[in-house]
Amino acid sequence: MTSTEKIANAKKRISELERLIKCWDTSEDKNINNIDLEVNNEKVAA
C-alpha cells in the first residue's frame, strides 16, 4: 500500500469517527432532555 493510499484510508476513518462523535453528542443531548423531563415530572407528582 502506498503512502497516498494510507492517507486516503486515514481520512476516511477520520470522517467516519467525526460522524460517530456528532451522532453520540446529539444522542447524549436527547438523553439529558429526557432525564430533565423525568425529574420535573417527579417534582410535580411529589
C-alpha positions in Angstrom: 0.0 0.0 0.0 1.4 3.4 -1.0 1.5 6.4 1.3 -1.1 8.1 -0.8 -3.5 5.1 -0.2 -2.7 5.1 3.5 -3.5 8.8 3.8 -6.8 8.3 1.9 -7.8 5.5 4.2 -6.9 7.6 7.3 -9.0 10.5 6.0 -12.0 8.1 5.5 -11.6 6.8 9.1 -11.3 10.3 10.5 -14.5 11.4 8.7 -16.3 8.2 10.0 -15.2 8.9 13.5 -16.3 12.6 13.3 -19.8 11.4 12.1 -20.0 9.0 15.1 -19.0 11.7 17.5 -21.7 14.0 16.2 -24.2 11.2 16.5 -23.2 10.4 20.1 -23.3 14.1 21.0 -26.9 14.5 19.8 -28.0 11.3 21.4 -26.5 12.4 24.8 -28.3 15.8 24.4 -31.6 13.9 23.9 -30.9 11.7 26.9 -30.2 14.7 29.0 -33.5 16.3 27.9 -35.4 13.1 28.8 -33.8 13.0 32.2 -34.8 16.6 32.9 -38.4 15.9 31.9 -38.5 12.8 34.2 -37.0 14.9 37.1 -39.6 17.6 36.5 -42.4 15.1 36.5 -41.3 13.7 39.8 -41.2 17.1 41.4 -44.8 17.9 40.2 -46.0 14.5 41.4 -44.4 14.9 44.8 
